[in-house]
Amino acid sequence: MKRIGILSDTHGLFDAPLREFFAEVDELWHAGDIGSIELADRIAAFKPLHAVYGNIDDCTTRRAWPETARFACEEVSVLMTHIGGYPGRYAPPFLRAIGQYRPNLIVTGHSHILKVIYDRTHDALHINPGAAGKYGFHKVRTAVRLVINGRDIRDLEVSEWPK
């Protein structure tokens, strides 16, 4: 069993509310727009980190993290990218990756809009954790945590904070 924290669009911010919300997770997944390699390093020092770069990330961050990450957690295959879209409206390159890798869990960022949708077409859970940072049009900051046990994805929780 693993407790997972999922966030995106921090834009350089990883503050006390996020650290408190993620205090009991085993690892963090960041779906891009980290803000800097220094912040990625601080997050990775806090908890083991899977991350992808986003459109605001500089060349140093892009050299350290991939555009799309494919990995397993327990018995769940995960595919994560920053600009990936959502069920029925995936970005074409990401849609091809979904078809190729057939993940159980799809994680995207970029929109600053929290979405958790079961994708019937691809038989996968899609999560966009919204935006955890203060930069952007969103009204509240959001992040997600959940439990993965074998093939089960459960106990999903959303938290939000004022911007």
Number of C-alpha atoms within 10 A of each C-alpha: 13 15 19 19 27 28 31 32 32 26 21 19 16 17 11 9 13 20 14 9 16 22 13 13 18 15 20 21 22 28 33 30 27 30 22 21 20 13 17 23 11 12 19 16 10 14 18 13 18 19 27 26 32 27 15 16 19 15 12 12 22 17 11 12 19 17 17 21 17 15 12 12 15 13 13 17 17 21 22 30 24 26 23 23 20 22 18 10 9 15 13 11 10 20 17 12 14 20 10 9 12 16 23 21 22 26 29 29 30 22 21 23 17 20 16 18 14 15 17 10 8 17 12 19 18 24 23 29 30 29 30 31 27 18 15 13 11 18 14 17 25 27 24 24 23 17 18 18 15 12 13 13 18 12 11 14 11 17 15 17 14 9 15
